[in-house]
Amino acid sequence: MRKVITSESVNIGHPDKTCDTISDAFLDEALRQDSNAQMAVECAIKNDKLFIYGEATTTANIDYDAIAKRVLKEIGYKNEFKIIKEISIQSPDINQAVVGEELRANDQGIVYGYATNETKEFMPLPIMIAHKLMKKYDEYRRTTSCYFGDAKSEVSVAYDDEKPESIEMILISVSHSENLSNEKIRGDITVNVVEPVLRDYKKYDKGNIHILINTSGKFTIWGSFGDSGCVGRKIIVDTYGGVGRIGGGCFSSKNATKVDRSGAYFARYVAKNIVAHGYADRCEIQLGFAIGVAKPISMYIDTFGTNKTSIDEIYDFVKRNFNFSLSNIIQELDLLKPIYEKTACFGHFGRDEFSWEKFKETK
């Protein structure tokens, strides 16, 4: 059966991604000073106002204003922002349920991990191309004063019998200065962004890719002055691009006791290893957590009929090799380090620099 799957990515100047990045920068600073920090400090942005709010239980001394201003400047904002803060400690009711002789989940919830062998990253092809287009755009726009940090990409891939066959469409929208013509923008983005990325995907280029660039015709008002943003509104972008399911909880701002993040990272880690070790072509894992409970209360593995051995053998493989206790998840994936700001843009999965993407020696 033929079908077309479309995924999108957004660049760091998109207001939602700006907020994700700032929030994860807060988390990193807390972890630099206090590896046991309990953090969930988020933000929202509109025009020249940044709202910082949430909970922080930590010994760290965090200069929220300075961190936010640093990120905003690096993105390309030149104006001053009015910063409004509302931050309290984590609820004692939650804290007592989490911190004890053994770490326990910070909340109830479900998470999913997914992997497929259709790319070398064990990720769906559409989201990988979309992220790489945004990464290449971000590199290019920093070499010129004509392009700004707000941008989006969208990639459509045709599948035949669940295998990617061809790239059908690429859509890119980029913010730009007023003195650029649409023709100039299309030329710049095609040559400096699209063509370099597509060189790695020649087998999927059948010569008829439909490329659309800045279909609105004008994108000179960007970032928080063209839209509002807040943390956690790009969870499809952050995960698998609409392929597979997600639990609904966001990642950014949350330290590792929040299983929305750590549980999803571990589920991806296990799913990737199932596929990488040849047990299936595709795999999705669901984990269910309860607040105050150290291990998941449920696990479900789906290989979509692509398993090379019995499902029972796959469950046995997982039980032999993976410890799902929260303490082990944090230790095995080394989640107490300040690594999170760089996760906030271009996807949390399919990037070798992250511990949850490693291959595990199994038994």
Secondary structure as a PSIPRED ss2 file (coil, helix, strand):
# PSIPRED VFORMAT (PSIPRED V4.0)

   1 M C   1.000  0.000  0.000
   2 R E   0.000  0.000  1.000
   3 K E   0.000  0.000  1.000
   4 V E   0.000  0.000  1.000
   5 I E   0.000  0.000  1.000
   6 T E   0.000  0.000  1.000
   7 S E   0.000  0.000  1.000
   8 E E   0.000  0.000  1.000
   9 S E   0.000  0.000  1.000
  10 V E   0.000  0.000  1.000
  11 N C   1.000  0.000  0.000
  12 I C   1.000  0.000  0.000
  13 G C   1.000  0.000  0.000
  14 H C   1.000  0.000  0.000
  15 P H   0.000  1.000  0.000
  16 D H   0.000  1.000  0.000
  17 K H   0.000  1.000  0.000
  18 T H   0.000  1.000  0.000
  19 C H   0.000  1.000  0.000
  20 D H   0.000  1.000  0.000
  21 T H   0.000  1.000  0.000
  22 I H   0.000  1.000  0.000
  23 S H   0.000  1.000  0.000
  24 D H   0.000  1.000  0.000
  25 A H   0.000  1.000  0.000
  26 F H   0.000  1.000  0.000
  27 L H   0.000  1.000  0.000
  28 D H   0.000  1.000  0.000
  29 E H   0.000  1.000  0.000
  30 A H   0.000  1.000  0.000
  31 L H   0.000  1.000  0.000
  32 R H   0.000  1.000  0.000
  33 Q H   0.000  1.000  0.000
  34 D C   1.000  0.000  0.000
  35 S C   1.000  0.000  0.000
  36 N C   1.000  0.000  0.000
  37 A C   1.000  0.000  0.000
  38 Q E   0.000  0.000  1.000
  39 M E   0.000  0.000  1.000
  40 A E   0.000  0.000  1.000
  41 V E   0.000  0.000  1.000
  42 E E   0.000  0.000  1.000
  43 C E   0.000  0.000  1.000
  44 A E   0.000  0.000  1.000
  45 I E   0.000  0.000  1.000
  46 K E   0.000  0.000  1.000
  47 N C   1.000  0.000  0.000
  48 D C   1.000  0.000  0.000
  49 K E   0.000  0.000  1.000
  50 L E   0.000  0.000  1.000
  51 F E   0.000  0.000  1.000
  52 I E   0.000  0.000  1.000
  53 Y E   0.000  0.000  1.000
  54 G E   0.000  0.000  1.000
  55 E E   0.000  0.000  1.000
  56 A E   0.000  0.000  1.000
  57 T E   0.000  0.000  1.000
  58 T C   1.000  0.000  0.000
  59 T C   1.000  0.000  0.000
  60 A C   1.000  0.000  0.000
  61 N C   1.000  0.000  0.000
  62 I C   1.000  0.000  0.000
  63 D C   1.000  0.000  0.000
  64 Y H   0.000  1.000  0.000
  65 D H   0.000  1.000  0.000
  66 A H   0.000  1.000  0.000
  67 I H   0.000  1.000  0.000
  68 A H   0.000  1.000  0.000
  69 K H   0.000  1.000  0.000
  70 R H   0.000  1.000  0.000
  71 V H   0.000  1.000  0.000
  72 L H   0.000  1.000  0.000
  73 K H   0.000  1.000  0.000
  74 E H   0.000  1.000  0.000
  75 I H   0.000  1.000  0.000
  76 G C   1.000  0.000  0.000
  77 Y C   1.000  0.000  0.000
  78 K C   1.000  0.000  0.000
  79 N C   1.000  0.000  0.000
  80 E C   1.000  0.000  0.000
  81 F C   1.000  0.000  0.000
  82 K E   0.000  0.000  1.000
  83 I E   0.000  0.000  1.000
  84 I E   0.000  0.000  1.000
  85 K E   0.000  0.000  1.000
  86 E E   0.000  0.000  1.000
  87 I E   0.000  0.000  1.000
  88 S E   0.000  0.000  1.000
  89 I C   1.000  0.000  0.000
  90 Q C   1.000  0.000  0.000
  91 S C   1.000  0.000  0.000
  92 P H   0.000  1.000  0.000
  93 D H   0.000  1.000  0.000
  94 I H   0.000  1.000  0.000
  95 N H   0.000  1.000  0.000
  96 Q H   0.000  1.000  0.000
  97 A H   0.000  1.000  0.000
  98 V H   0.000  1.000  0.000
  99 V C   1.000  0.000  0.000
 100 G C   1.000  0.000  0.000
 101 E C   1.000  0.000  0.000
 102 E C   1.000  0.000  0.000
 103 L C   1.000  0.000  0.000
 104 R C   1.000  0.000  0.000
 105 A C   1.000  0.000  0.000
 106 N C   1.000  0.000  0.000
 107 D C   1.000  0.000  0.000
 108 Q C   1.000  0.000  0.000
 109 G E   0.000  0.000  1.000
 110 I E   0.000  0.000  1.000
 111 V E   0.000  0.000  1.000
 112 Y E   0.000  0.000  1.000
 113 G E   0.000  0.000  1.000
 114 Y E   0.000  0.000  1.000
 115 A E   0.000  0.000  1.000
 116 T E   0.000  0.000  1.000
 117 N C   1.000  0.000  0.000
 118 E C   1.000  0.000  0.000
 119 T C   1.000  0.000  0.000
 120 K C   1.000  0.000  0.000
 121 E C   1.000  0.000  0.000
 122 F C   1.000  0.000  0.000
 123 M C   1.000  0.000  0.000
 124 P C   1.000  0.000  0.000
 125 L H   0.000  1.000  0.000
 126 P H   0.000  1.000  0.000
 127 I H   0.000  1.000  0.000
 128 M H   0.000  1.000  0.000
 129 I H   0.000  1.000  0.000
 130 A H   0.000  1.000  0.000
 131 H H   0.000  1.000  0.000
 132 K H   0.000  1.000  0.000
 133 L H   0.000  1.000  0.000
 134 M H   0.000  1.000  0.000
 135 K H   0.000  1.000  0.000
 136 K H   0.000  1.000  0.000
 137 Y H   0.000  1.000  0.000
 138 D H   0.000  1.000  0.000
 139 E H   0.000  1.000  0.000
 140 Y H   0.000  1.000  0.000
 141 R H   0.000  1.000  0.000
 142 R C   1.000  0.000  0.000
 143 T C   1.000  0.000  0.000
 144 T C   1.000  0.000  0.000
 145 S C   1.000  0.000  0.000
 146 C C   1.000  0.000  0.000
 147 Y E   0.000  0.000  1.000
 148 F E   0.000  0.000  1.000
 149 G E   0.000  0.000  1.000
 150 D E   0.000  0.000  1.000
 151 A E   0.000  0.000  1.000
 152 K E   0.000  0.000  1.000
 153 S E   0.000  0.000  1.000
 154 E E   0.000  0.000  1.000
 155 V E   0.000  0.000  1.000
 156 S E   0.000  0.000  1.000
 157 V E   0.000  0.000  1.000
 158 A E   0.000  0.000  1.000
 159 Y E   0.000  0.000  1.000
 160 D E   0.000  0.000  1.000
 161 D C   1.000  0.000  0.000
 162 E C   1.000  0.000  0.000
 163 K E   0.000  0.000  1.000
 164 P E   0.000  0.000  1.000
 165 E E   0.000  0.000  1.000
 166 S E   0.000  0.000  1.000
 167 I E   0.000  0.000  1.000
 168 E E   0.000  0.000  1.000
 169 M E   0.000  0.000  1.000
 170 I E   0.000  0.000  1.000
 171 L E   0.000  0.000  1.000
 172 I E   0.000  0.000  1.000
 173 S E   0.000  0.000  1.000
 174 V E   0.000  0.000  1.000
 175 S E   0.000  0.000  1.000
 176 H E   0.000  0.000  1.000
 177 S C   1.000  0.000  0.000
 178 E C   1.000  0.000  0.000
 179 N C   1.000  0.000  0.000
 180 L C   1.000  0.000  0.000
 181 S C   1.000  0.000  0.000
 182 N H   0.000  1.000  0.000
 183 E H   0.000  1.000  0.000
 184 K H   0.000  1.000  0.000
 185 I H   0.000  1.000  0.000
 186 R H   0.000  1.000  0.000
 187 G H   0.000  1.000  0.000
 188 D H   0.000  1.000  0.000
 189 I H   0.000  1.000  0.000
 190 T H   0.000  1.000  0.000
 191 V H   0.000  1.000  0.000
 192 N H   0.000  1.000  0.000
 193 V H   0.000  1.000  0.000
 194 V H   0.000  1.000  0.000
 195 E H   0.000  1.000  0.000
 196 P H   0.000  1.000  0.000
 197 V H   0.000  1.000  0.000
 198 L H   0.000  1.000  0.000
 199 R H   0.000  1.000  0.000
 200 D H   0.000  1.000  0.000
 201 Y H   0.000  1.000  0.000
 202 K H   0.000  1.000  0.000
 203 K H   0.000  1.000  0.000
 204 Y H   0.000  1.000  0.000
 205 D C   1.000  0.000  0.000
 206 K C   1.000  0.000  0.000
 207 G C   1.000  0.000  0.000
 208 N C   1.000  0.000  0.000
 209 I C   1.000  0.000  0.000
 210 H E   0.000  0.000  1.000
 211 I E   0.000  0.000  1.000
 212 L E   0.000  0.000  1.000
 213 I E   0.000  0.000  1.000
 214 N C   1.000  0.000  0.000
 215 T C   1.000  0.000  0.000
 216 S C   1.000  0.000  0.000
 217 G C   1.000  0.000  0.000
 218 K C   1.000  0.000  0.000
 219 F C   1.000  0.000  0.000
 220 T C   1.000  0.000  0.000
 221 I C   1.000  0.000  0.000
 222 W C   1.000  0.000  0.000
 223 G H   0.000  1.000  0.000
 224 S H   0.000  1.000  0.000
 225 F H   0.000  1.000  0.000
 226 G C   1.000  0.000  0.000
 227 D C   1.000  0.000  0.000
 228 S C   1.000  0.000  0.000
 229 G E   0.000  0.000  1.000
 230 C E   0.000  0.000  1.000
 231 V C   1.000  0.000  0.000
 232 G C   1.000  0.000  0.000
 233 R C   1.000  0.000  0.000
 234 K C   1.000  0.000  0.000
 235 I H   0.000  1.000  0.000
 236 I H   0.000  1.000  0.000
 237 V H   0.000  1.000  0.000
 238 D H   0.000  1.000  0.000
 239 T C   1.000  0.000  0.000
 240 Y C   1.000  0.000  0.000
 241 G C   1.000  0.000  0.000
 242 G C   1.000  0.000  0.000
 243 V C   1.000  0.000  0.000
 244 G C   1.000  0.000  0.000
 245 R C   1.000  0.000  0.000
 246 I C   1.000  0.000  0.000
 247 G C   1.000  0.000  0.000
 248 G C   1.000  0.000  0.000
 249 G C   1.000  0.000  0.000
 250 C C   1.000  0.000  0.000
 251 F C   1.000  0.000  0.000
 252 S C   1.000  0.000  0.000
 253 S C   1.000  0.000  0.000
 254 K E   0.000  0.000  1.000
 255 N C   1.000  0.000  0.000
 256 A C   1.000  0.000  0.000
 257 T C   1.000  0.000  0.000
 258 K C   1.000  0.000  0.000
 259 V H   0.000  1.000  0.000
 260 D H   0.000  1.000  0.000
 261 R H   0.000  1.000  0.000
 262 S H   0.000  1.000  0.000
 263 G H   0.000  1.000  0.000
 264 A H   0.000  1.000  0.000
 265 Y H   0.000  1.000  0.000
 266 F H   0.000  1.000  0.000
 267 A H   0.000  1.000  0.000
 268 R H   0.000  1.000  0.000
 269 Y H   0.000  1.000  0.000
 270 V H   0.000  1.000  0.000
 271 A H   0.000  1.000  0.000
 272 K H   0.000  1.000  0.000
 273 N H   0.000  1.000  0.000
 274 I H   0.000  1.000  0.000
 275 V H   0.000  1.000  0.000
 276 A H   0.000  1.000  0.000
 277 H C   1.000  0.000  0.000
 278 G C   1.000  0.000  0.000
 279 Y C   1.000  0.000  0.000
 280 A E   0.000  0.000  1.000
 281 D C   1.000  0.000  0.000
 282 R E   0.000  0.000  1.000
 283 C E   0.000  0.000  1.000
 284 E E   0.000  0.000  1.000
 285 I E   0.000  0.000  1.000
 286 Q E   0.000  0.000  1.000
 287 L E   0.000  0.000  1.000
 288 G E   0.000  0.000  1.000
 289 F E   0.000  0.000  1.000
 290 A C   1.000  0.000  0.000
 291 I C   1.000  0.000  0.000
 292 G C   1.000  0.000  0.000
 293 V C   1.000  0.000  0.000
 294 A C   1.000  0.000  0.000
 295 K C   1.000  0.000  0.000
 296 P C   1.000  0.000  0.000
 297 I C   1.000  0.000  0.000
 298 S E   0.000  0.000  1.000
 299 M E   0.000  0.000  1.000
 300 Y E   0.000  0.000  1.000
 301 I E   0.000  0.000  1.000
 302 D E   0.000  0.000  1.000
 303 T C   1.000  0.000  0.000
 304 F C   1.000  0.000  0.000
 305 G C   1.000  0.000  0.000
 306 T C   1.000  0.000  0.000
 307 N E   0.000  0.000  1.000
 308 K C   1.000  0.000  0.000
 309 T C   1.000  0.000  0.000
 310 S C   1.000  0.000  0.000
 311 I H   0.000  1.000  0.000
 312 D H   0.000  1.000  0.000
 313 E H   0.000  1.000  0.000
 314 I H   0.000  1.000  0.000
 315 Y H   0.000  1.000  0.000
 316 D H   0.000  1.000  0.000
 317 F H   0.000  1.000  0.000
 318 V H   0.000  1.000  0.000
 319 K H   0.000  1.000  0.000
 320 R H   0.000  1.000  0.000
 321 N H   0.000  1.000  0.000
 322 F C   1.000  0.000  0.000
 323 N C   1.000  0.000  0.000
 324 F C   1.000  0.000  0.000
 325 S C   1.000  0.000  0.000
 326 L H   0.000  1.000  0.000
 327 S H   0.000  1.000  0.000
 328 N H   0.000  1.000  0.000
 329 I H   0.000  1.000  0.000
 330 I H   0.000  1.000  0.000
 331 Q H   0.000  1.000  0.000
 332 E H   0.000  1.000  0.000
 333 L H   0.000  1.000  0.000
 334 D C   1.000  0.000  0.000
 335 L C   1.000  0.000  0.000
 336 L C   1.000  0.000  0.000
 337 K C   1.000  0.000  0.000
 338 P C   1.000  0.000  0.000
 339 I C   1.000  0.000  0.000
 340 Y C   1.000  0.000  0.000
 341 E H   0.000  1.000  0.000
 342 K H   0.000  1.000  0.000
 343 T H   0.000  1.000  0.000
 344 A C   1.000  0.000  0.000
 345 C C   1.000  0.000  0.000
 346 F C   1.000  0.000  0.000
 347 G C   1.000  0.000  0.000
 348 H C   1.000  0.000  0.000
 349 F C   1.000  0.000  0.000
 350 G C   1.000  0.000  0.000
 351 R C   1.000  0.000  0.000
 352 D C   1.000  0.000  0.000
 353 E C   1.000  0.000  0.000
 354 F C   1.000  0.000  0.000
 355 S H   0.000  1.000  0.000
 356 W H   0.000  1.000  0.000
 357 E H   0.000  1.000  0.000
 358 K C   1.000  0.000  0.000
 359 F C   1.000  0.000  0.000
 360 K C   1.000  0.000  0.000
 361 E C   1.000  0.000  0.000
 362 T C   1.000  0.000  0.000
 363 K C   1.000  0.000  0.000
